[in-house]
Amino acid sequence: MINNILIISSDFTGHGHKSIAEALCEKFQKYNNVKIHVVDGFSLGGTTLLNIGKAYGPITRKSENLWELIWDISSTNPSLINEIIEFKIKDRFLKLLKEVHPDLILTIHPNFNGSVINILEKYNIKIPVVTLIADLISISPLWADPRADYIISPTQEAKDKCMKFGVMEDKIKVLGFPVRSRFYNYSNSLIEHNSYNTSRPLKCLIMSGGEGVGNMEKIADILLLNFNCEIKIVAGRNTSLKNKLHQSLVEKYGSKVEIYGFVENIQDLMMSSDIAFTRGSPNVMMEAIACSVPLIITGALPGQEEENPKFIEKYNLGVVCKDINNLQFIINNLTLNNGIELHKIKHAQKVFSNPYTSENIVNFILSIDNNSNKVMIQDIVPLVSKNSDKSIVYRHLQKLK
């Protein structure tokens, strides 16, 4: 029986991993006998690895080329990344296992799948490892370690990629993308009340994930110069961008524009909007879909997000704008005839969205039969100190019967 679960997430590589952990913990809380321990995997690697995690924001904001290089390296040599992460987290991870005594480990960041499994195998620790993929289609092979007991995939497309990476089909469960419950807490009457028509301003929300990347100012200028609209912009953790936007837009357009930093009530802003403009961040897209707000995708990070715009188009969940100069034409088409195309997208989103995804994932995890024939965690002693060289050979642990 699964009573104690260790979730390995990430606090600083965007906000999506934390949001997924929160969505699952909401459902785990319904089970009084289940304890959840969530840890930032990068913190297990000490200051060096934690600083690498914190560098995600500045890199994705300022240098997409560098991010693409990092993605390519991790995709072409995942075993090297696993070995490096394994070495950095091993001592703290083993200590954590002693403290938490998990019946199951759930990883929701790609850097802590193969690395964690490496450590468990070297110490002959029999704890089920389940991976929950936090990307939609363009997944790194780091997500698809064939040794995981199960891999929870958000889409059929991600499942197909996992199988190409060598994962057996029966290990992959397509259960959807978990979204926090507050994004589903709307009534049909509220949605109908907010349905767009030309008698009022078009309500626009411009956002770009927790890190606030993208050409928000130019999008806002095009909208405000060509349409009767009201705009709210969420700059995320990007404080300098927030200040810049406030100076350039609020002074120019006044009350037609509101600028926010990182917000906890993003669902309220989504639900009160007719259109949301965002890059192809999977978490932001799935949250917007849950709120039934049509999407216009204005960009995507190389690698992990590059196929997400096509995914949106495939299921008619929004529109892709590859060139900002075409934005006026796109908005005109969407708002024609009192927004008939917007209403079609909202309908497709309602069909696509599943408010029970998190609950289904939790129920699946709790149904897993953990192996009782495992090494007693309290008997494990880390054999390599923090300052030891990687070449030191791990001592064999005798399997306890």
Backbone torsions as a table, in degrees:
resi	resn	phi	psi	omega
1	MET	NA	140.8	-179.8
2	ILE	-92.9	110.3	178.8
3	ASN	-117.3	-19.3	-173.3
4	ASN	-135.2	115.9	-173.3
5	ILE	-121.3	131.8	174.1
6	LEU	-102.2	119.2	177.2
7	ILE	-104.6	122.3	178.3
8	ILE	-102.2	112.6	-173.5
9	SER	-122.8	-155.5	177.7
10	SER	-151.4	134.4	-177.1
11	ASP	-94.0	-19.6	-168.7
12	PHE	-123.1	-9.5	179.6
13	THR	-90.1	73.4	-171.2
14	GLY	77.2	-173.8	-179.9
15	HIS	-111.5	-2.3	-174.0
16	GLY	-64.1	-40.6	-177.9
17	HIS	-65.7	-41.8	176.9
18	LYS	-63.5	-39.2	-179.3
19	SER	-64.9	-40.7	177.9
20	ILE	-63.7	-45.3	178.6
21	ALA	-59.6	-41.5	179.5
22	GLU	-65.1	-41.3	179.8
23	ALA	-60.7	-40.4	179.8
24	LEU	-73.4	-41.1	-179.0
25	CYS	-62.2	-32.6	175.9
26	GLU	-56.4	-39.9	-177.9
27	LYS	-82.9	-34.7	176.8
28	PHE	-62.6	-30.9	-177.6
29	GLN	-62.4	-18.3	179.2
30	LYS	-71.8	-15.0	-178.6
31	TYR	-105.5	107.6	-175.5
32	ASN	-65.1	-25.0	-176.9
33	ASN	-89.7	1.9	-177.5
34	VAL	-107.9	126.8	176.8
35	LYS	-108.7	137.1	-178.1
36	ILE	-119.3	131.8	174.1
37	HIS	-122.5	116.7	179.9
38	VAL	-104.4	131.1	-179.7
39	VAL	-131.7	143.2	171.6
40	ASP	-76.3	114.0	-177.2
41	GLY	-58.1	-33.5	-179.5
42	PHE	-66.5	-28.6	178.6
43	SER	-67.6	-22.1	178.4
44	LEU	-71.9	-14.9	-179.5
45	GLY	-98.3	11.7	179.1
46	GLY	75.0	-168.1	-174.3
47	THR	-59.6	-40.9	-176.6
48	THR	-60.9	-51.8	-177.4
49	LEU	-69.2	-36.0	178.6
50	LEU	-63.5	-40.0	177.6
51	ASN	-65.6	-32.9	176.2
52	ILE	-64.6	-43.3	177.4
53	GLY	-61.4	-41.5	-179.3
54	LYS	-70.1	-19.0	-179.6
55	ALA	-76.2	-11.7	-178.0
56	TYR	-56.2	-47.2	-178.1
57	GLY	-59.4	-57.1	179.5
58	PRO	-58.2	-37.3	-178.8
59	ILE	-67.2	-47.5	-177.4
60	THR	-70.3	-25.4	177.5
61	ARG	-77.8	-39.4	-167.7
62	LYS	-109.3	-19.6	-174.8
63	SER	-149.5	86.1	176.8
64	GLU	-65.7	-29.8	179.1
65	ASN	-64.0	-41.5	177.7
66	LEU	-65.6	-40.6	178.3
67	TRP	-62.9	-39.0	178.7
68	GLU	-63.7	-37.9	177.7
69	LEU	-64.1	-44.9	178.7
70	ILE	-61.0	-43.1	179.0
71	TRP	-60.9	-45.2	-177.9
72	ASP	-63.4	-41.0	-179.8
73	ILE	-64.3	-45.9	-178.5
74	SER	-68.4	-28.6	-178.4
75	SER	-79.0	-33.5	-177.4
76	THR	-86.6	-21.9	-179.5
77	ASN	-139.2	65.1	-177.4
78	PRO	-64.4	-31.3	-179.3
79	SER	-64.1	-34.7	177.7
80	LEU	-65.8	-44.8	178.3
81	ILE	-60.7	-43.2	179.4
82	ASN	-60.5	-41.3	-179.0
83	GLU	-67.0	-40.9	179.7
84	ILE	-64.9	-47.6	179.6
85	ILE	-63.9	-41.8	178.4
86	GLU	-55.5	-47.6	-178.6
87	PHE	-63.0	-39.1	-177.2
88	LYS	-73.3	-33.6	-172.3
89	ILE	-100.3	-10.1	-166.4
90	LYS	-53.4	-54.2	-174.5
91	ASP	-62.8	-47.1	-179.6
92	ARG	-68.3	-34.3	179.4
93	PHE	-66.3	-45.0	178.7
94	LEU	-63.4	-38.9	176.7
95	LYS	-63.2	-40.5	179.0
96	LEU	-63.6	-39.4	178.5
97	LEU	-60.5	-38.5	177.8
98	LYS	-64.0	-37.8	-176.4
99	GLU	-76.7	-38.4	-172.2
100	VAL	-93.6	-33.0	-175.8
101	HIS	51.5	57.8	-175.1
102	PRO	-72.1	146.1	171.4
103	ASP	-86.8	-18.0	-178.9
104	LEU	-157.0	145.2	176.2
105	ILE	-113.7	126.3	177.5
106	LEU	-112.4	119.1	179.7
107	THR	-105.0	130.7	179.1
108	ILE	-125.4	23.5	170.8
109	HIS	-137.0	135.1	-172.3
110	PRO	-62.6	-26.2	-178.0
111	ASN	-70.0	-11.9	-173.1
112	PHE	-120.3	28.4	173.4
113	ASN	-94.0	-72.4	-179.9
114	GLY	-62.3	-36.0	-178.7
115	SER	-64.0	-43.3	178.9
116	VAL	-67.5	-42.7	179.2
117	ILE	-63.6	-37.6	176.3
118	ASN	-55.9	-46.9	-178.3
119	ILE	-65.7	-45.2	180.0
120	LEU	-60.3	-40.5	-179.5
121	GLU	-67.7	-41.3	-177.8
122	LYS	-66.6	-29.7	179.3
123	TYR	-101.5	8.7	177.2
124	ASN	53.7	41.0	179.4
125	ILE	-94.4	120.3	-175.7
126	LYS	-97.2	83.2	174.4
127	ILE	-122.8	127.1	178.2
128	PRO	-58.4	138.4	176.2
129	VAL	-118.4	123.9	177.8
130	VAL	-117.2	131.6	177.5
131	THR	-103.8	132.0	173.4
132	LEU	-112.7	114.0	-175.8
133	ILE	-73.9	126.2	-177.6
134	ALA	-100.5	14.0	173.5
135	ASP	-119.3	165.2	-173.0
136	LEU	-94.8	-48.3	-173.6
137	ILE	-134.9	-54.5	-174.6
138	SER	-79.7	73.0	-174.6
139	ILE	-91.3	145.0	174.1
140	SER	-75.5	150.2	174.2
141	PRO	-61.7	-15.1	175.1
142	LEU	-62.6	-24.9	177.3
143	TRP	-74.3	-24.6	-165.0
144	ALA	-110.5	59.9	177.0
145	ASP	-81.3	118.2	-176.7
146	PRO	-62.6	-16.6	-178.0
147	ARG	-80.9	-13.7	177.9
148	ALA	-61.3	146.5	179.0
149	ASP	-66.4	-42.2	175.9
150	TYR	-147.3	153.1	172.2
151	ILE	-123.9	121.0	178.4
152	ILE	-92.0	118.2	-175.5
153	SER	-106.2	140.8	178.9
154	PRO	-78.4	-24.0	-174.3
155	THR	-142.3	160.8	173.4
156	GLN	-64.3	-34.8	-179.9
157	GLU	-62.2	-42.3	178.0
158	ALA	-68.2	-35.9	176.0
159	LYS	-60.2	-44.8	179.5
160	ASP	-60.0	-39.0	177.9
161	LYS	-64.7	-42.2	179.2
162	CYS	-58.7	-43.0	-179.8
163	MET	-65.0	-36.2	176.2
164	LYS	-64.9	-29.1	178.6
165	PHE	-83.4	0.4	173.3
166	GLY	104.2	10.2	178.9
167	VAL	-84.7	133.8	178.1
168	MET	-66.0	140.5	-174.3
169	GLU	-59.4	-37.2	-176.2
170	ASP	-70.4	-9.3	176.2
171	LYS	-89.7	-10.0	-173.7
172	ILE	-104.9	124.6	179.8
173	LYS	-116.6	117.1	178.1
174	VAL	-86.1	104.1	-174.4
175	LEU	-122.0	0.8	178.1
176	GLY	96.6	-179.2	-177.3
177	PHE	-106.4	118.1	-176.3
178	PRO	-71.7	132.0	179.1
179	VAL	-127.2	141.0	-179.0
180	ARG	-59.5	144.3	-170.6
181	SER	-61.3	-29.2	-176.2
182	ARG	-66.1	-16.2	177.0
183	PHE	-79.2	-12.2	177.2
184	TYR	-102.8	-4.3	-173.5
185	ASN	-84.0	66.1	174.7
186	TYR	-129.3	158.4	177.6
187	SER	-104.5	154.9	178.5
188	ASN	-61.2	-33.5	179.4
189	SER	-65.2	-36.3	178.1
190	LEU	-66.1	-43.0	179.9
191	ILE	-62.9	-43.3	179.2
192	GLU	-64.2	-39.1	-179.9
193	HIS	-62.9	-34.6	-176.7
194	ASN	-89.2	1.0	-179.2
195	SER	-61.0	135.8	-173.5
196	TYR	-73.0	142.1	166.0
197	ASN	-148.9	160.2	-170.5
198	THR	-72.5	-2.0	-179.9
199	SER	-78.3	-6.8	-179.1
200	ARG	-137.2	166.3	177.6
201	PRO	-63.1	147.6	174.2
202	LEU	-74.3	123.8	-177.7
203	LYS	-93.1	116.3	-173.6
204	CYS	-116.0	137.6	175.3
205	LEU	-119.0	123.2	178.7
206	ILE	-112.2	122.9	-179.0
207	MET	-148.0	169.8	-177.9
208	SER	-156.4	50.4	178.8
209	GLY	75.0	179.4	-176.8
210	GLY	-66.9	-19.4	-175.3
211	GLU	-95.8	-8.4	174.4
212	GLY	62.7	64.1	176.8
213	VAL	-113.1	163.6	177.6
214	GLY	111.4	164.5	-175.4
215	ASN	-89.2	71.8	-175.6
216	MET	-68.4	-37.4	-176.5
217	GLU	-64.3	-43.7	-179.0
218	LYS	-66.4	-39.5	177.5
219	ILE	-60.7	-46.1	-180.0
220	ALA	-61.7	-42.7	179.7
221	ASP	-60.0	-45.1	-179.4
222	ILE	-62.0	-43.0	-178.5
223	LEU	-65.9	-48.0	-174.0
224	LEU	-72.2	-27.3	-179.8
225	LEU	-82.6	-19.0	-172.3
226	ASN	-120.6	-9.8	-175.3
227	PHE	-138.8	154.7	170.4
228	ASN	-79.9	99.5	-171.9
229	CYS	-147.4	162.0	171.7
230	GLU	-123.6	136.4	-171.3
231	ILE	-124.5	136.0	169.9
232	LYS	-120.0	131.0	-177.5
233	ILE	-119.6	130.3	177.5
234	VAL	-109.8	111.4	-177.0
235	ALA	-89.6	-2.4	178.1
236	GLY	66.1	-143.2	-178.9
237	ARG	-79.5	-2.7	-176.3
238	ASN	-80.1	83.4	-175.1
239	THR	-62.3	-39.7	-179.3
240	SER	-64.9	-37.3	177.6
241	LEU	-66.3	-41.8	178.7
242	LYS	-58.2	-47.2	-179.3
243	ASN	-64.4	-40.5	179.8
244	LYS	-64.1	-44.8	-179.3
245	LEU	-64.7	-37.7	179.6
246	HIS	-63.2	-44.3	-179.2
247	GLN	-66.9	-41.1	-173.5
248	SER	-83.8	-32.2	-173.1
249	LEU	-102.8	-45.8	-176.5
250	VAL	-65.9	-39.8	178.8
251	GLU	-65.8	-27.9	-177.2
252	LYS	-87.5	-40.3	-172.8
253	TYR	-114.2	-5.8	175.5
254	GLY	65.1	-133.8	-172.4
255	SER	-71.4	-5.4	176.9
256	LYS	-72.1	-13.6	-177.7
257	VAL	-126.1	135.3	172.4
258	GLU	-125.4	132.9	-177.8
259	ILE	-112.1	130.6	178.9
260	TYR	-122.0	155.0	169.2
261	GLY	-91.5	-142.1	176.0
262	PHE	-73.5	130.0	-175.7
263	VAL	-123.0	149.3	177.5
264	GLU	-92.1	-16.7	-176.9
265	ASN	-109.5	40.2	-177.3
266	ILE	-57.6	-28.5	-180.0
267	GLN	-62.4	-34.1	178.7
268	ASP	-66.9	-39.2	178.3
269	LEU	-67.1	-38.6	179.0
270	MET	-65.0	-48.0	-174.3
271	MET	-66.0	-23.5	-179.4
272	SER	-94.5	10.6	-176.8
273	SER	-110.4	151.6	174.6
274	ASP	-88.1	-31.9	-178.8
275	ILE	-143.8	141.3	173.6
276	ALA	-117.6	128.5	177.2
277	PHE	-102.6	125.1	-178.0
278	THR	-155.0	163.8	170.0
279	ARG	-80.5	178.5	-173.9
280	GLY	-80.6	41.9	176.3
281	SER	-71.0	121.7	-174.4
282	PRO	-59.8	-41.3	-177.5
283	ASN	-66.6	-46.3	179.5
284	VAL	-62.5	-42.3	-179.9
285	MET	-62.6	-46.4	-177.8
286	MET	-67.2	-33.3	176.5
287	GLU	-68.1	-41.0	178.8
288	ALA	-64.9	-39.5	178.3
289	ILE	-63.9	-40.9	177.6
290	ALA	-61.5	-33.2	178.9
291	CYS	-84.0	-2.5	179.1
292	SER	59.6	49.0	174.7
293	VAL	-116.7	120.9	-179.8
294	PRO	-56.1	142.2	-174.3
295	LEU	-107.9	143.1	164.9
296	ILE	-121.6	113.8	-177.4
297	ILE	-89.3	120.9	-174.0
298	THR	-108.5	7.4	179.0
299	GLY	166.5	172.1	179.5
300	ALA	-157.2	143.2	176.0
301	LEU	-65.3	144.2	175.6
302	PRO	-59.9	148.4	177.7
303	GLY	84.2	-102.5	-167.6
304	GLN	-64.1	-24.1	-177.6
305	GLU	-110.8	-4.0	-166.0
306	GLU	-65.5	-25.4	179.2
307	GLU	-95.8	-3.3	-177.7
308	ASN	-64.6	-38.4	177.1
309	PRO	-58.0	-41.5	178.1
310	LYS	-63.7	-35.3	178.2
311	PHE	-61.8	-42.8	179.2
312	ILE	-62.2	-44.1	179.8
313	GLU	-67.2	-39.1	-177.1
314	LYS	-57.4	-40.0	-176.9
315	TYR	-102.6	11.5	179.3
316	ASN	53.9	43.4	179.3
317	LEU	-92.8	-4.9	-178.6
318	GLY	173.1	-167.4	-177.6
319	VAL	-128.1	145.3	178.0
320	VAL	-100.7	130.3	176.2
321	CYS	-114.9	97.4	-177.4
322	LYS	-75.7	-27.0	-178.7
323	ASP	-128.0	117.8	-177.9
324	ILE	-57.4	-26.5	179.5
325	ASN	-66.7	-15.7	177.6
326	ASN	-93.0	2.9	-172.9
327	LEU	-62.8	-40.7	-179.5
328	GLN	-60.2	-43.4	179.2
329	PHE	-62.5	-41.4	-179.3
330	ILE	-64.6	-45.0	-179.4
331	ILE	-64.8	-39.8	177.7
332	ASN	-58.8	-42.8	179.3
333	ASN	-65.8	-39.6	-177.5
334	LEU	-70.7	-32.7	-174.7
335	THR	-96.1	-3.1	180.0
336	LEU	-60.9	143.4	178.9
337	ASN	55.4	52.8	179.5
338	ASN	57.5	33.9	172.6
339	GLY	75.1	39.4	-178.1
340	ILE	-61.4	-36.4	179.0
341	GLU	-70.2	-35.6	175.4
342	LEU	-61.1	-42.1	-178.9
343	HIS	-67.0	-34.2	176.3
344	LYS	-64.3	-40.6	179.1
345	ILE	-65.6	-43.5	179.5
346	LYS	-60.1	-39.2	178.0
347	HIS	-64.7	-44.4	179.3
348	ALA	-62.1	-36.6	178.6
349	GLN	-65.4	-40.4	179.2
350	LYS	-64.1	-38.1	178.2
351	VAL	-67.2	-41.1	-176.5
352	PHE	-72.9	-40.4	-171.1
353	SER	-72.1	142.8	179.7
354	ASN	-129.9	104.9	-178.5
355	PRO	-68.0	-8.1	-177.8
356	TYR	-99.6	7.1	-176.8
357	THR	-57.8	-51.0	-178.3
358	SER	-60.7	-42.5	179.5
359	GLU	-63.7	-40.6	178.6
360	ASN	-64.9	-39.2	178.4
361	ILE	-64.8	-45.4	179.5
362	VAL	-61.8	-43.9	179.5
363	ASN	-62.8	-38.3	177.6
364	PHE	-64.5	-46.3	-179.0
365	ILE	-60.1	-43.0	-178.1
366	LEU	-71.4	-15.5	179.0
367	SER	-85.2	-9.3	-177.3
368	ILE	-70.8	136.3	179.4
369	ASP	-90.4	104.1	-180.0
370	ASN	-73.6	145.9	-176.4
371	ASN	-75.1	117.0	-178.6
372	SER	-76.4	-18.3	-179.5
373	ASN	-87.2	77.4	-175.3
374	LYS	-130.6	158.0	176.1
375	VAL	-60.9	136.9	176.4
376	MET	-71.3	118.4	-173.1
377	ILE	-60.4	-35.0	-177.0
378	GLN	-67.3	-16.3	179.4
379	ASP	-89.3	-1.5	-178.6
380	ILE	-85.4	129.2	177.1
381	VAL	-117.8	120.9	177.1
382	PRO	-58.0	131.1	-173.5
383	LEU	-102.9	-4.2	178.5
384	VAL	-124.3	119.8	-178.1
385	SER	-75.6	172.0	-177.5
386	LYS	-59.5	-31.3	-174.7
387	ASN	-100.9	5.6	-177.3
388	SER	-78.9	159.6	-179.2
389	ASP	-80.9	150.3	-176.9
390	LYS	-65.9	-19.7	-176.1
391	SER	-74.3	-13.3	178.4
392	ILE	-62.2	132.5	-176.4
393	VAL	-82.7	134.3	176.7
394	TYR	-67.9	136.5	175.6
395	ARG	-72.8	141.6	178.3
396	HIS	-69.4	135.7	172.4
397	LEU	-98.8	134.5	178.0
398	GLN	-79.7	131.8	-179.2
399	LYS	-69.5	125.7	179.4
400	LEU	-81.8	136.5	179.4
401	LYS	-98.8	NA	NA
